Amino acid sequence: MWMVIGEQRGTPADPDERSAQFTHMAEVTRQSSGFVRGWWGADDVDPDITHVVVLLDTLDDARALRRMVEENVTGVRLQTMEVGVEVAEAA
């Protein structure tokens, strides 16, 4: 599996606006080929920054999502990472 990890400035300060922005981002991303799971949230030190982690099936899926975001979102910083080890919660 692969991750696309993103960071972007411009997170709304209003909790309702922030929730709406994250929900929109999630709905668009969920339609991506190979989508497994995703997380969106504001930075705890600088709440103007959004952090995103999206888990995808293949490198091609991760590259396609990254291309789509880079073509449609300004000011975003993205990284692609192969998942080397996955640790489940303790029982």
N, C-alpha and C positions, 0 to 999 in steps of 0.2 A: 504494500500500500504506500501511498504518497500523500504528503501534506503540502498545501499552499498556505503560507503564513504571510499575513498582510498587516500593514500599519498605515494609517491615514489620519491627517489632521482634519478638524472640522466637525467633531462630534457635538451634536446639539447639547446645550446645558439643561434644557427642559427635559425631565424624565419621559414625558409622553412623546415628545418629538424624537428623542433618542430611541425609544422603543419602536416607534414607527419606522425610523431609518433602519434599525437592525432587522426588523421584520421584513422590510422590502429587500434588503440585501440577502437575507436568508431565502426568501421565495425565489429570487432570481438564481441564486447559486444552487438551490435544490434541484433545479431543472438541468443542471450540468450532467453530462455523461459521466458515469462512474461515481457520482456523489454517494458518500457513505454517511458522513456526519459533519456538523459544523458548529463553531462557537463564535459569538460576537460579543464584544464588551468594551467598556471605556477603561482607560488606564487609571489606576488608583492614585498615582502621583500627579499626572497631567490629564485630567478628564477630557481635554480637547482632543485626545488621541484615541482612535478606535483601533483595537487589535482584533484580528480575525484568524482563526485556524480552521481549515477545511480539509477533511480526510477524503481521499479519492482512491479508486481501485488501482489505476495504472499511471505510469509516467505520462503517457499520451493524454490521459484525462486531466492530469495536473497541468500539463503544458497548455492544453486547450482552455482551461479555466483561467490560467494566468494571462494568456493572450487576450481573452475576452475582457478581463478586468483592465488590463493595460490600455486596450483600445477605447474603453468607455468611461474610465474613472481617472480624473487628474489628481496628481499629488499623492499617489499611492506607492508604497514601497513593498515589493513582494519577494518572497524567497520560496524555493521549492526544495522539499526535503524527503528523502526516502525514509520510511519508518523502519528502523533497524530492530527495535525491540518493543514489544507491547506488554505492559504490565497490567493485569486486571486487579480490581479491588480485592482486598483480603476478605475471606469468607467469615 
